[in-house]
Amino acid sequence: MQRWILYLTTTVAITGCAENKGQAATAADAMYQASEDASTSIDSTNDVSSIRTPAGDTTRANKTCTDEKAAQCRNQGKACALSEGAEQCFRCPTGEHPSGPAALCEPIPGEVQSNNFGELTLEAGQELNGWCQQWRLGNTEPIWVNAVEFMTDGGYHHSNWFFVPEDSEVGQSYPKGLWENCYAQGFDELEAALAGGVIFAQSTQVDSETQKFRSGAAVRIPPNAIIIGATHLLNVEPAPKTTGLRMNLYTIPEEEVDTRLLPMRLSYLDLRIPPKGQAEFSSTCNFRDAYESQTGRPYLAKLHYVLPHYHALGTGFELTLTGGELDGTSLVADQKFSSDPFGRLFEPPIDLSKSDGFRFACRYTNTFDKVITWGIGDNEMCVMLGFIESDRSFDATVLDTTEKVTTDGVLKASGDCSVFSLDLGASGD
């Protein structure tokens, strides 16, 4: 049941789209021009000042903002600048990221490996879920990824990205190239995560996004790895749409790595949002008990990055620490759905050993005359992907709602959270 997704997926997802239970669209008319092996390596010190994201944000930060506004922009993955006397957040050009207290665009350090996954054509209104796209890195040595850039021409609703050794049993089972309807053909996110790991999740409906960790922090990808992304596409336009997908991995030398990052996930699966109603689904997940009972060691972890995932009916997401010295500390609050990237970097990282776990909550307003459940299409999700500094990964899931109460017209539902600490190879290869 448990599938790693990173900003949602399947019948259990972390930041991605749920498995399309019988709804997976066929696409005989979809044209895929694969170029999975057409990867290149470039140096990130090259001049990228003329490159712009598809969103067309071309402003450059030439004046600094207040610390408060700069922090707000940086939390949105954006830089900050004064434009006509007003402080504004904007996306950095490709190859740059918001850096420092002033949230100024600076080049992303490291060597860049780039891949163009080719193009897909979607018919008007067409939806494709579980189209796995692959990039065979051909790396003879491990690489350490400090940043990921994700760029599309639109139509990608969400995607979760994993890495798997090509010579592993799981890797050998993957067909080369575009893998259509991969969930129905045996692709499993948890299996991919356990065989290799998680590298990235796309915020809902964004065309471009940068996941950048602090200096010295990185995800280790083993030799001869396959990058595989389970993608969910949706064309909301009244005409056919051709879209492309590109990805850059920014790697740093192993001697510059001081922190290895592993994934964690929170998910609430038993969503039932009443027609024309409001609802909140929440749970408290005890990571300390799971870690210490499964390892016999004191709980040690630091939180570096989080990415919530929900759809257009989402009106807010909250993440709060529970227990210990940091009990009640709010990490994410009132993050409403938008087309902006949802990823948030904590710098310095949060010392989770001073807490016992998390309380998380997803809030919705249902505009439909029907019950909304977990899934794609009109349905919703409640998932959060995180990257932590620890020797274990965590998967925390609410399968069933056990308590319901309606207060001031809002359904408030909660359930027990099952937490597992997973060995995804932090102590070895």
TAFEN-V243468 format. One record per residue. N is the residue number from 0. RES is the residue in three letters. PHI is phi in radians with two decimals (999 if undefined). Layout:
n=N res=RES phi=PHI
n=N res=RES phi=PHI
This chain:
n=0 res=MET phi=999
n=1 res=GLN phi=-1.67
n=2 res=ARG phi=-2.08
n=3 res=TRP phi=-1.35
n=4 res=ILE phi=-2.29
n=5 res=LEU phi=-2.62
n=6 res=TYR phi=-0.57
n=7 res=LEU phi=2.15
n=8 res=THR phi=-2.92
n=9 res=THR phi=0.04
n=10 res=THR phi=-1.19
n=11 res=VAL phi=-2.62
n=12 res=ALA phi=-2.38
n=13 res=ILE phi=-1.88
n=14 res=THR phi=-2.79
n=15 res=GLY phi=-2.77
n=16 res=CYS phi=-1.67
n=17 res=ALA phi=-1.27
n=18 res=GLU phi=-1.08
n=19 res=ASN phi=-1.43
n=20 res=LYS phi=-1.11
n=21 res=GLY phi=1.40
n=22 res=GLN phi=-1.77
n=23 res=ALA phi=-1.01
n=24 res=ALA phi=-1.32
n=25 res=THR phi=-1.52
n=26 res=ALA phi=-2.55
n=27 res=ALA phi=-1.12
n=28 res=ASP phi=-1.60
n=29 res=ALA phi=-1.42
n=30 res=MET phi=-1.77
n=31 res=TYR phi=-2.02
n=32 res=GLN phi=-1.81
n=33 res=ALA phi=-1.34
n=34 res=SER phi=-2.55
n=35 res=GLU phi=-1.08
n=36 res=ASP phi=-1.72
n=37 res=ALA phi=-1.52
n=38 res=SER phi=-1.61
n=39 res=THR phi=-2.36
n=40 res=SER phi=-2.13
n=41 res=ILE phi=-2.30
n=42 res=ASP phi=-1.74
n=43 res=SER phi=-1.31
n=44 res=THR phi=-1.42
n=45 res=ASN phi=-1.04
n=46 res=ASP phi=-1.21
n=47 res=VAL phi=-2.03
n=48 res=SER phi=-1.14
n=49 res=SER phi=-1.62
n=50 res=ILE phi=-1.48
n=51 res=ARG phi=-2.28
n=52 res=THR phi=-1.29
n=53 res=PRO phi=-1.01
n=54 res=ALA phi=-1.23
n=55 res=GLY phi=1.43
n=56 res=ASP phi=-1.36
n=57 res=THR phi=-1.94
n=58 res=THR phi=-1.12
n=59 res=ARG phi=-1.97
n=60 res=ALA phi=-1.40
n=61 res=ASN phi=-1.95
n=62 res=LYS phi=-2.38
n=63 res=THR phi=-1.56
n=64 res=CYS phi=-1.67
n=65 res=THR phi=-1.16
n=66 res=ASP phi=-1.04
n=67 res=GLU phi=-1.13
n=68 res=LYS phi=-1.21
n=69 res=ALA phi=-1.07
n=70 res=ALA phi=-1.14
n=71 res=GLN phi=-1.09
n=72 res=CYS phi=-1.14
n=73 res=ARG phi=-1.09
n=74 res=ASN phi=-1.11
n=75 res=GLN phi=-1.61
n=76 res=GLY phi=1.29
n=77 res=LYS phi=-2.16
n=78 res=ALA phi=-1.58
n=79 res=CYS phi=-2.29
n=80 res=ALA phi=-2.65
n=81 res=LEU phi=-1.58
n=82 res=SER phi=-2.26
n=83 res=GLU phi=0.92
n=84 res=GLY phi=1.45
n=85 res=ALA phi=-1.98
n=86 res=GLU phi=-1.36
n=87 res=GLN phi=-2.36
n=88 res=CYS phi=-1.60
n=89 res=PHE phi=-2.65
n=90 res=ARG phi=-1.38
n=91 res=CYS phi=-1.25
n=92 res=PRO phi=-1.10
n=93 res=THR phi=-0.96
n=94 res=GLY phi=1.61
n=95 res=GLU phi=-2.26
n=96 res=HIS phi=-2.59
n=97 res=PRO phi=-1.21
n=98 res=SER phi=-2.29
n=99 res=GLY phi=1.31
n=100 res=PRO phi=-1.04
n=101 res=ALA phi=-1.53
n=102 res=ALA phi=0.95
n=103 res=LEU phi=-1.65
n=104 res=CYS phi=-1.23
n=105 res=GLU phi=-2.32
n=106 res=PRO phi=-1.03
n=107 res=ILE phi=-1.28
n=108 res=PRO phi=-1.29
n=109 res=GLY phi=1.96
n=110 res=GLU phi=-1.57
n=111 res=VAL phi=-1.83
n=112 res=GLN phi=-1.95
n=113 res=SER phi=-2.12
n=114 res=ASN phi=-2.50
n=115 res=ASN phi=-1.86
n=116 res=PHE phi=-1.44
n=117 res=GLY phi=1.63
n=118 res=GLU phi=-2.10
n=119 res=LEU phi=-2.22
n=120 res=THR phi=-1.91
n=121 res=LEU phi=-1.86
n=122 res=GLU phi=-1.26
n=123 res=ALA phi=-0.98
n=124 res=GLY phi=1.31
n=125 res=GLN phi=-1.30
n=126 res=GLU phi=-2.22
n=127 res=LEU phi=-2.17
n=128 res=ASN phi=-2.17
n=129 res=GLY phi=1.40
n=130 res=TRP phi=-1.81
n=131 res=CYS phi=-1.49
n=132 res=GLN phi=-1.97
n=133 res=GLN phi=-2.23
n=134 res=TRP phi=-2.39
n=135 res=ARG phi=-1.59
n=136 res=LEU phi=-1.20
n=137 res=GLY phi=1.18
n=138 res=ASN phi=-1.36
n=139 res=THR phi=-1.50
n=140 res=GLU phi=-2.22
n=141 res=PRO phi=-1.05
n=142 res=ILE phi=-2.13
n=143 res=TRP phi=-2.04
n=144 res=VAL phi=-1.69
n=145 res=ASN phi=-1.73
n=146 res=ALA phi=-2.66
n=147 res=VAL phi=-2.26
n=148 res=GLU phi=-1.93
n=149 res=PHE phi=-2.16
n=150 res=MET phi=-2.43
n=151 res=THR phi=-2.34
n=152 res=ASP phi=-1.81
n=153 res=GLY phi=1.72
n=154 res=GLY phi=1.55
n=155 res=TYR phi=-1.58
n=156 res=HIS phi=-1.27
n=157 res=HIS phi=-2.88
n=158 res=SER phi=-2.73
n=159 res=ASN phi=-2.10
n=160 res=TRP phi=-2.15
n=161 res=PHE phi=-2.27
n=162 res=PHE phi=-2.26
n=163 res=VAL phi=-2.43
n=164 res=PRO phi=-1.05
n=165 res=GLU phi=-1.10
n=166 res=ASP phi=-1.57
n=167 res=SER phi=-1.37
n=168 res=GLU phi=-1.04
n=169 res=VAL phi=-1.18
n=170 res=GLY phi=-1.09
n=171 res=GLN phi=-1.21
n=172 res=SER phi=-1.42
n=173 res=TYR phi=-1.45
n=174 res=PRO phi=-1.21
n=175 res=LYS phi=-1.33
n=176 res=GLY phi=1.43
n=177 res=LEU phi=-1.15
n=178 res=TRP phi=-1.93
n=179 res=GLU phi=-1.26
n=180 res=ASN phi=0.90
n=181 res=CYS phi=-1.20
n=182 res=TYR phi=-1.05
n=183 res=ALA phi=-1.21
n=184 res=GLN phi=-1.77
n=185 res=GLY phi=1.96
n=186 res=PHE phi=-1.22
n=187 res=ASP phi=-2.33
n=188 res=GLU phi=-1.20
n=189 res=LEU phi=-1.10
n=190 res=GLU phi=-1.05
n=191 res=ALA phi=-1.12
n=192 res=ALA phi=-1.13
n=193 res=LEU phi=-1.26
n=194 res=ALA phi=-1.30
n=195 res=GLY phi=-2.45
n=196 res=GLY phi=2.98
n=197 res=VAL phi=-1.96
n=198 res=ILE phi=-2.08
n=199 res=PHE phi=-2.90
n=200 res=ALA phi=-2.41
n=201 res=GLN phi=-1.53
n=202 res=SER phi=-1.12
n=203 res=THR phi=-1.02
n=204 res=GLN phi=1.18
n=205 res=VAL phi=-1.40
n=206 res=ASP phi=-1.52
n=207 res=SER phi=-2.59
n=208 res=GLU phi=-2.81
n=209 res=THR phi=-2.12
n=210 res=GLN phi=-1.85
n=211 res=LYS phi=-2.14
n=212 res=PHE phi=-1.53
n=213 res=ARG phi=-1.15
n=214 res=SER phi=-1.03
n=215 res=GLY phi=1.59
n=216 res=ALA phi=-1.73
n=217 res=ALA phi=-2.79
n=218 res=VAL phi=-1.75
n=219 res=ARG phi=-1.53
n=220 res=ILE phi=-1.94
n=221 res=PRO phi=-1.27
n=222 res=PRO phi=-1.07
n=223 res=ASN phi=0.90
n=224 res=ALA phi=-1.66
n=225 res=ILE phi=-1.83
n=226 res=ILE phi=-1.56
n=227 res=ILE phi=-2.23
n=228 res=GLY phi=-2.05
n=229 res=ALA phi=-1.51
n=230 res=THR phi=-1.90
n=231 res=HIS phi=-2.14
n=232 res=LEU phi=-1.97
n=233 res=LEU phi=-2.61
n=234 res=ASN phi=-1.76
n=235 res=VAL phi=-1.56
n=236 res=GLU phi=-1.53
n=237 res=PRO phi=-1.43
n=238 res=ALA phi=-2.39
n=239 res=PRO phi=-0.99
n=240 res=LYS phi=-2.38
n=241 res=THR phi=-1.80
n=242 res=THR phi=-2.31
n=243 res=GLY phi=-2.01
n=244 res=LEU phi=-2.45
n=245 res=ARG phi=-2.38
n=246 res=MET phi=-2.53
n=247 res=ASN phi=-2.07
n=248 res=LEU phi=-1.88
n=249 res=TYR phi=-1.79
n=250 res=THR phi=-1.91
n=251 res=ILE phi=-2.16
n=252 res=PRO phi=-1.09
n=253 res=GLU phi=-1.01
n=254 res=GLU phi=-1.19
n=255 res=GLU phi=-1.63
n=256 res=VAL phi=-1.49
n=257 res=ASP phi=-1.98
n=258 res=THR phi=-2.49
n=259 res=ARG phi=-1.65
n=260 res=LEU phi=-1.80
n=261 res=LEU phi=-2.23
n=262 res=PRO phi=-1.49
n=263 res=MET phi=-2.42
n=264 res=ARG phi=-2.55
n=265 res=LEU phi=-2.08
n=266 res=SER phi=-2.61
n=267 res=TYR phi=-2.05
n=268 res=LEU phi=-1.63
n=269 res=ASP phi=-1.54
n=270 res=LEU phi=-1.55
n=271 res=ARG phi=-2.54
n=272 res=ILE phi=-1.62
n=273 res=PRO phi=-1.15
n=274 res=PRO phi=-0.97
n=275 res=LYS phi=0.90
n=276 res=GLY phi=-2.19
n=277 res=GLN phi=-1.94
n=278 res=ALA phi=-2.67
n=279 res=GLU phi=-2.29
n=280 res=PHE phi=-2.08
n=281 res=SER phi=-2.50
n=282 res=SER phi=-2.83
n=283 res=THR phi=-2.02
n=284 res=CYS phi=-2.05
n=285 res=ASN phi=-1.63
n=286 res=PHE phi=-1.33
n=287 res=ARG phi=-1.03
n=288 res=ASP phi=-1.06
n=289 res=ALA phi=-1.11
n=290 res=TYR phi=-1.13
n=291 res=GLU phi=-1.22
n=292 res=SER phi=-1.27
n=293 res=GLN phi=-1.63
n=294 res=THR phi=-2.06
n=295 res=GLY phi=1.31
n=296 res=ARG phi=-2.09
n=297 res=PRO phi=-1.08
n=298 res=TYR phi=-1.21
n=299 res=LEU phi=-2.33
n=300 res=ALA phi=-2.92
n=301 res=LYS phi=-2.32
n=302 res=LEU phi=-1.66
n=303 res=HIS phi=-1.84
n=304 res=TYR phi=-2.72
n=305 res=VAL phi=-2.36
n=306 res=LEU phi=-2.52
n=307 res=PRO phi=-1.30
n=308 res=HIS phi=-2.44
n=309 res=TYR phi=-2.78
n=310 res=HIS phi=-1.92
n=311 res=ALA phi=-1.18
n=312 res=LEU phi=-1.44
n=313 res=GLY phi=-1.22
n=314 res=THR phi=-1.99
n=315 res=GLY phi=3.05
n=316 res=PHE phi=-2.38
n=317 res=GLU phi=-2.26
n=318 res=LEU phi=-2.35
n=319 res=THR phi=-2.35
n=320 res=LEU phi=-1.35
n=321 res=THR phi=-2.21
n=322 res=GLY phi=1.33
n=323 res=GLY phi=1.20
n=324 res=GLU phi=-1.09
n=325 res=LEU phi=-1.73
n=326 res=ASP phi=-0.95
n=327 res=GLY phi=1.53
n=328 res=THR phi=-1.22
n=329 res=SER phi=-1.48
n=330 res=LEU phi=-1.81
n=331 res=VAL phi=-2.40
n=332 res=ALA phi=-2.50
n=333 res=ASP phi=0.95
n=334 res=GLN phi=-1.53
n=335 res=LYS phi=-1.37
n=336 res=PHE phi=-1.12
n=337 res=SER phi=-2.74
n=338 res=SER phi=-1.58
n=339 res=ASP phi=-1.50
n=340 res=PRO phi=-1.01
n=341 res=PHE phi=-1.74
n=342 res=GLY phi=-1.10
n=343 res=ARG phi=-2.36
n=344 res=LEU phi=-1.69
n=345 res=PHE phi=-1.82
n=346 res=GLU phi=-2.38
n=347 res=PRO phi=-1.26
n=348 res=PRO phi=-1.13
n=349 res=ILE phi=-1.49
n=350 res=ASP phi=-1.36
n=351 res=LEU phi=-1.30
n=352 res=SER phi=-1.17
n=353 res=LYS phi=-1.60
n=354 res=SER phi=-2.47
n=355 res=ASP phi=-1.79
n=356 res=GLY phi=3.01
n=357 res=PHE phi=-2.30
n=358 res=ARG phi=-1.91
n=359 res=PHE phi=-2.24
n=360 res=ALA phi=-2.56
n=361 res=CYS phi=-2.07
n=362 res=ARG phi=-2.08
n=363 res=TYR phi=-2.47
n=364 res=THR phi=-2.14
n=365 res=ASN phi=-1.53
n=366 res=THR phi=-1.61
n=367 res=PHE phi=-1.70
n=368 res=ASP phi=-1.59
n=369 res=LYS phi=-2.68
n=370 res=VAL phi=-1.26
n=371 res=ILE phi=-1.78
n=372 res=THR phi=-2.10
n=373 res=TRP phi=-1.26
n=374 res=GLY phi=2.70
n=375 res=ILE phi=-1.73
n=376 res=GLY phi=1.18
n=377 res=ASP phi=-1.29
n=378 res=ASN phi=-1.32
n=379 res=GLU phi=-2.21
n=380 res=MET phi=-2.50
n=381 res=CYS phi=-2.52
n=382 res=VAL phi=-2.54
n=383 res=MET phi=-2.44
n=384 res=LEU phi=-1.72
n=385 res=GLY phi=-2.39
n=386 res=PHE phi=-2.11
n=387 res=ILE phi=-2.19
n=388 res=GLU phi=-1.68
n=389 res=SER phi=-2.89
n=390 res=ASP phi=-1.66
n=391 res=ARG phi=-2.43
n=392 res=SER phi=-1.62
n=393 res=PHE phi=-2.34
n=394 res=ASP phi=-2.26
n=395 res=ALA phi=-2.10
n=396 res=THR phi=-2.38
n=397 res=VAL phi=-1.82
n=398 res=LEU phi=-1.54
n=399 res=ASP phi=-2.41
n=400 res=THR phi=-1.36
n=401 res=THR phi=-1.96
n=402 res=GLU phi=-2.39
n=403 res=LYS phi=-2.42
n=404 res=VAL phi=-2.62
n=405 res=THR phi=-1.90
n=406 res=THR phi=-2.21
n=407 res=ASP phi=0.91
n=408 res=GLY phi=1.42
n=409 res=VAL phi=-1.90
n=410 res=LEU phi=-1.29
n=411 res=LYS phi=-2.01
n=412 res=ALA phi=-2.07
n=413 res=SER phi=-2.57
n=414 res=GLY phi=-2.70
n=415 res=ASP phi=-1.28
n=416 res=CYS phi=-1.82
n=417 res=SER phi=-1.64
n=418 res=VAL phi=-2.05
n=419 res=PHE phi=-2.15
n=420 res=SER phi=-1.67
n=421 res=LEU phi=-2.06
n=422 res=ASP phi=-1.58
n=423 res=LEU phi=-1.81
n=424 res=GLY phi=1.54
n=425 res=ALA phi=-1.14
n=426 res=SER phi=-1.58
n=427 res=GLY phi=-2.72
n=428 res=ASP phi=-1.53
